Structure formats: C-alpha cells, structure tokens
Amino acid sequence: EGNEPGDSTKITYRELLHKVCQFANVLRSQGVKKGDRVSIYLPMILELVIAMLACARIGALHSVVFAGFSAESLCERILDCGCSLLIT
C-alpha cells in the first residue's frame, strides 16, 4: 500500500524473491558486504521493501530515511550511521 488512497501494487513471493536477489547482486557489485551500513531514502514504494530485504539478504545494516525529510536531516542520519552507500 502506498501513501495515496488506492495506490497499491500486487506482487507474488516468487517475483519479490527475484527482485530482491537482483538488487542484492547490484549491492554486491557496488562493494557492499556483510556488516556495511546502507541508508535508504525512498518514499513508500515497492522498491523500498526490495532494498531493505536485499540489504538483509547480504547482511548489510540499513537505515530507512523517508523521503519527506530535508537534505540536512538526511545528511545528519548518513553521518550518524556512517553509511557507505545511499539508495535513492
């Protein structure tokens, strides 16, 4: 379910697994490994869930910053957690 009423997407577990594995491979290709910290700056969309699950799949810690936050707030959170990658 998205932020707007009527904004929804349906996906099967098989499709979700496929997308999560694909994105986990993208993260690995960017040098993300187990124990690394990743910040995710996305609205409430399917890709947010995929990014969170992909991080969990490879053992990377993730911090979700919802898209409503300002650039300063995002910067503070990135510095606080010491993330190595920002997903937008």
Beta strands, then each sheet from edge to edge (+ up, - down):
strand 1: 37-40
strand 2: 61-64
strand 3: 85-87
sheet 1: 2+ 1+ 3+
end
